[in-house]
Amino acid sequence: MSLVLSTASVPPAHGLPFWNQALSRTWAPVTVTAQAEVPFAGSVRSYRLGGVRVLALEADAQEVTAAAAPSPDGCITVVIAAEGTMSLAQEGRRAVVRPGGMVLVDTSRPFRLAHDEALRLYAFHLPRRATGLPEATIARMVAVAVEPDSTVACVFGPFLASLARSASSFTPEVGERLADSIHGLLAALVADQGHSPPPEPDAARAQLALRIRDFVNSRLADRDLSPELIARAHRISVRHLHKVFEGEGITVRRLVQRRRLEECARELAMRGPSGPTVASVAQRWGFVSTAHFSRAFRSAYGLSPTQWRHTRTPTAATASP
């Protein structure tokens, strides 16, 4: 049996919230942030091969963040980047996975997956108990990229990708046998990667970056939110703060502005033309100048805030021509 979830089934303004729920249902409890202008588009197909859950996912640029969800029944996920490049941060490491490459994710621990372009990937969720891997081995292997030209990726990648595309066509008996094969491939992957030590972890930096993101999200309405305030709140220097985010692919100021714009876009779309004024929405989310907000909004979304609220509301999206 398969499950198909697509943003095409909801009005454009509801695409991102729907996608957040879709990924949380099929992968792990996550928070999704769009990396480009909305409406956001994505689709995920979920299948079962014995005890292995298979996902075929396509999505616009996004950032997926998962908090810790310790569970003995959690999954180890083998992810294959079919099209597009993605980055995965976990256990203090950051892996850049290019098309054809592979990476392991532990869904019981915090992770962050991001890509700045449309992406297609396949994911195989294996119950951690069934893998037989020690916890120390799992911690050592996650967020270590398997390069597309490596022996493992060249041999196993095409097979797993073909399996993901055809998963719905197998009988339960065949699915059980294929699940056993996938466990064998994971063991081979671990054995192969064990010959080359992973990059030294920096768990403290990764955890600090996650705490700072949480802090920013909780203080978006504060007009005084700045790198200086963020650094003081975390008892670090501004220089250290910028150093933490060097590997995040975004500056602190840009992160604050992007998150404020996203919240404004969401509120303007959801509240509709009869809702609060553009100026009040901008002020509520920390923008001091309405003119500056309008320029930044148009630069990010290609429309003025007023045009946005009229074209992205559920009413406008579902109105008859």
N, C-alpha and C positions, 0 to 999 in steps of 0.2 A: 504494500500500500504506500502511496506517495502523498505528500502534502505540498501544495504550491501556494506561495504567498507573494503577491505583487502589488506595488504601489499603483499600478494601473487600475486596480479595483476600487480606489478611493479618489475623492476630489484632490486636485493638485495641492491645495493648502494643507491637506491632511497626510501628505505623503511621508514626511519625516517621522511624525509620531507613530504612524502605522508601521514604518520600517523598524523603528526602535522596538516595538512589540514583536514584530516578526523575528528579528534576530534573537531577542530574549527568549522567545519560545523555541526556536530551533537550535540555537547554539548555547548561550549562557546568558545570565542576567547582565545586560550591558546598557550603556548610555551612548547614543549615536549623535554626532555633530556633523552637519554637512560642511564640506570643505569648499564648496563653491555656491553660487547663487541657487536658490530653490526656484521652482519646485524640484524636489529630490525624486529620483527614480531608482528603483531597485527591485529585484525579484530573487526568490530563493526556493529551490526545490529540495525537499527532504525525502530520503528513501531509507529503507532498512535492508541490510544484508546480514541476516542472522543477528548477532549482537552488535554489529557495527552500524552506526548511523552515518549516512552519506549526504552531504550538502553540495548542490551546484548553485553558486551564487554569482549574480551580476549586480553591480551597483555603481552609482556615481561616486565622485570623490567624497570621502568621509573619514571621520575619526571615530573608532569604536573603543570605548573604555570599559573595562570590567573590574569590579572590586573583588576582593577575596570572597570565595564561597567554599570554604573547606568542606569536603565530603568524601568519605571512602568510596562513594559511587561516582565521583567525578571522572571526567574523561581526559584522555590524552588525545590531542587532535593533530593529525598530519594534514598540513595545508599545502596545496600546490597552486602556485600562481600561473594561471593559464594565459591571461592577457593582462598587461599592466604591471607596474612595480609597486610593491607595498613595503612598509616597515613594520616590524613587530618589536615591542619593548616588553621584556619580562625578566625577572630575576636579575635586574641591574644590567641587562644586556640589550642591545638594539641591533636587530638583524634587518638588512635590506635584501628583500627577496625579489629577484628579477624574473621575468617570464620564463617558465620552465623550471624554476627553482622550487625548493621545498623548505618547510620549517615545522618544528614541533611547538605546540602550545599546550600548557597545562591550565585547564579551565577552572581548577580549584584555587588558583592564585591570580592576583591582579595582573592584567596585561593591557596593552594599548596597541591597537592595529590602526594604521593610517595609510591612505594613499591619496595623491593629489590629482589623479586622473581616473577615468572609468576603469573598473577592474572586473575580471572574471576569475573566480577561483573555485577549487574543489576542496572539500574538507571531509576527512574521515575521523569520526569520533569513536575512540576505542575505550571501553570501560577500563580504568586503571588497574583494577584487580585482574582483569583478563590478560593484561600485557605481561604480568609477572616481573615487571621492572622495579628494582629498588627505588625508593624515593630519592636517594642521593643521585642515582643515574638520571632520573627524570629531570631533577633540578639542574644537572650539568648539561643536558641536551637541549632544553627549551631555548628558543630565541637564538639558535645558531643556524645561520642560513646554509642550505645545501645548494651549491652553485649549479646552474643549469647544465654546465659542461662536465660535471662530476660523473663518475661511473654510476653512482646510485641514481641520480636524477635521470640520466640518459636511459637506464634500463627500466627503472621502476616508474618514473614519472608518466611516460606514455601509457603504460598499462593501467595505472590508477586513474588517469584522466579518462581513458576509454571505459573503464569500469564505472566511473561516476556518471558518464553520459548514458550508459545502458542499464543502470541499476534497477530501474523499474520493470525491466523485461525478464528478470530471472525468477525462477520458481523458488519457494522457501528452501527447498533442499539444496539447490544450487547456491542460493545466498549463504547458507551456513558454511558450505565448503569454501566459498570465496572469502568469507570472513576469516576463516582459518589462514588462508593465504595472506591476507592483509596483516594479520598478526606476525606471520613469518617475515614479511617485508619490513615491518617495523623493527623486528629483532636484527635484521640485516643492516638496516639504516643505522641503528644504534652502534652495532659492531664496527661499521665502516667509519662513522664519525668519531668513534672512540680513539682512533689512531691519531687524530689531530686535536689538541686541546683547544677548548673554546676560549674566546677572549676573557680576560679577567673581569669578573663582575664588579659592578659598582652599585650595589643594592641601595646604599644610603642616598646616592644621587637620584636614583629612580624613585624612591619613596618620597624624597623631598619634592621632586617635580610634581608628583601626584597630589601631595598635600597643598602645594602652591596653587595648582589648578582648582582644587576644591575651595580654597580660600578665595580665589578670584571669582568663582561662580557664586559664592555666598555674599560677595561685597560689590556686585556689579552696580548697584544703585548708589554707591558711595562716590560722590563726585571727586573726592580726594584720593581715590584709588590710583596708586602710581607705583613705579618700581621702588621708590624710596619707602613708601608705606608698607609694601609687601615685604621688602627686605627687613625692615624693623620688626614686623610681626613674626618673622621667622628667625630673628636674631642672627642674620647674616648680612654681609656687606652687599651693596648694589652690584659690585663687580662679581661677587660670588653668585648672585642671583642670575646675572646674564650668562655666567659660565654654565650654570645648571641647564639653561635653556639652549645652549649652543647645539646640543644634540637633538633638540626637539623640533627643529625646522621652523621655528617661529620666534620672534622677539616677544618680550613680555608686554610691551606697549601694544603690539599688534594683536596679541592674544586677548588683552582686555577689550580693545576696540571691536575685534571680531565677535567676541561673545556678546557684547552689548548690542551690536547690530543684529545678531541672530535673535536675541530676545525681543528687540523692537520689531523685527520682521514677523516673528511669530505672533506677537500681540496685535499688530496691525492687521494681519491676515485673519486672525480668529475673531477679533472684536468687530470688524466690518466698518462701513462708512458711518454708522450711527454711534460708534464707540468714542473714546477719548480723542482729543485733537492730536495731531502729529507732534506738536510742541510738548504736550503733557507726557506723551509716551517717551519721547526723547529724554525729557528731564527725569522721568521715573527711572530710566536705566542709566543715568549718570552722565548724560551729555549736557554740558553747560551751555553750548551755543546751538540753537536750532539750525542756523545756517551751516555750521560745520557738520552737524548730523546729516543734513540733507545731502551735502556734497559727498560725505563718506558713504552714505546709503546708496546713492546713485552709482558711485564708483564700484561698490560691491555687487549690486544687484541689477544695474542697468536701467533702473526705473527710479522716479522720485518716490518718496514715501507715500504721497497721495495716490499716485498711479498704482503703486504696489497694493495698497489696501483695497482699491476698487477692482483689481484684476485677480487677486489671490484669495479673496474671501470664499468660503464654501458656497455662499449664495450666488456670487458671480461665476464660480466655477461650474455650478450645476444648472444655471439659468438656461431656459430655452432660447434659441436664436430668434 
